[in-house]
Amino acid sequence: MREELDREFEARLVESSTLAFRVAYSVLRHREDAEDVAQEAFTKAYRSFRQLRDRDRFRAWLVRMTWRLAIDRRRSERRRVARELVHAVAAPLVATDEIVESDERASRLWAAIDALPEKLRVVVVLANIQEHDVADVAALLGLPAGTVKSRLFLARQRLREQLT
Amino acid sequence: MTIDDELKRALRVDPSPEFVARVRMRVAHEAPPSRWRFTWWAAAASVAAVLVLAVGVGWWASAPRSRSDAPGLTANREPGPRGPEPSPREPEPGPKGSGLRRPDPGPDRPGPGAARIDRRPGPSGPGARRVDRGPDDAGPGETILVDAREVAALRRLIFGAQDGRIDLQALLKPALWEVTEPVPPEELDIESITIAPLERSEGVRQ
C-alpha cells in the first residue's frame, strides 16, 4: 500500500515541483529559500497524502501551502539584505546597459507586485505561472471563476498604474 | 512588452536539478502517510461536541424545575392570601433549640396530589405548607413540589419521635447488626461412590 502511495506521490512531485518552486519564488525572490519552502510544502503534502490523492486537490493544496509557508518565511526573514534577482531565463548576450535596465525594470515590477493586496497578488502570480488560465487559477485557489477574473483585472490595472 | 509578459518572464525560474532528488530524500525519511491525523478541525469539533454535551446536560438537569409549570403540578408562584397554619392534626414542633426541624422536602416529585411548599417569605396560598428554611437554602421566589404523602409520612415520623411514640433509639441498638453464626447442618450421609472398571476395549484411544 505504501509503495502505491509513494508511486502516486512521485508522479505528483515530478509534475508539480516547478509550480511549487515558482509560487515560493514569487514571494521570496531567492532560489535557496524558495527551494526550502517548496520542499517543506511537499513534505507536509506527503504526510497528508491519503487525503490529497486527487491530482487537482493535491495541486490546489500544494499551492496554498507553499504560498502560506513562503509568506511566513519572508516575514521571519525581512532583514535579509541580499535578494537574488537573477532571472533563470537563458539571457541572451546583451550590453551592460541593457542588463541594468532589465534589472531595474524587474525590481520595479516586483515592488509593484509586493504592493498589491495579498488576494490580488496570488491571483496575478498564479495566472502567470505555467500559462494558467482563469479556470485553473480558480481551481487552485478554490474560488469562483468570476472572482478570479475580477481580481485579475483589478491587479493588472493597479500594476499598470504603478509601472507606467 | 505587456505587464503579463514581464511577469511571465520574471517567473520563468526553474528549481535546481537536485531539487526533486532532495525532496525525495526528505520524504524517504518521513513516516508513511497516516490514515488519520488529528487536525485543528478535529480538535475544534471535539471542543464543540463537549460544549454541546455540557449545555445539554445542564439543560436536562434544570428541566424538572421548569416542568413544574406543567398542568396538574400546581406550581403557582403568585402570592395568595395567607392560609391556615399547620393543620390541627399535626402537633406543633418542639421548643426552639430542640434540634428538630420540619422535614426538608427532598427532590422534586411532581405528580398528582403534590403539596406546594412556598419558600418565599410572606403570604402563601390557601392550603400551602410553609417550611422554615435556613439562609443558605434556595433563594426567594422558588416553589418546591413535594409529594403530599411523603410530607405526611416524614411529619408523622418526626413528630412521633418527638412525642416518644416512635423509638428511634431502637435502630441504633447493636443487636440488630449482630451476625449470628449459621446453624451447622446435621450430619450428612453421603453414599460412597463405586466406579466399575473399564472393559478392555473401552478407554483406548483409537
Interface residues (C-beta under 8 A of the other chain):
Chain A: R2 L5 F9 E10 L13 V14 S17 T18 F21 R22 Y25 S26 R31 A34 E35 A38 Q39 F42 T43 Y46 R47 S48 F49 R50 H87 A88 V89 R105 A106 L109 W110 I113 V124 V125 A127 N128 I129 R156 L159 R160 L163
Chain B: I3 D4 E6 L7 K8 R9 A10 L11 R12 V13 D14 P15 S16 F19 V20 R22 V23 R24 R26 V27 E30 A31 P32 P33 S34 R35 R37
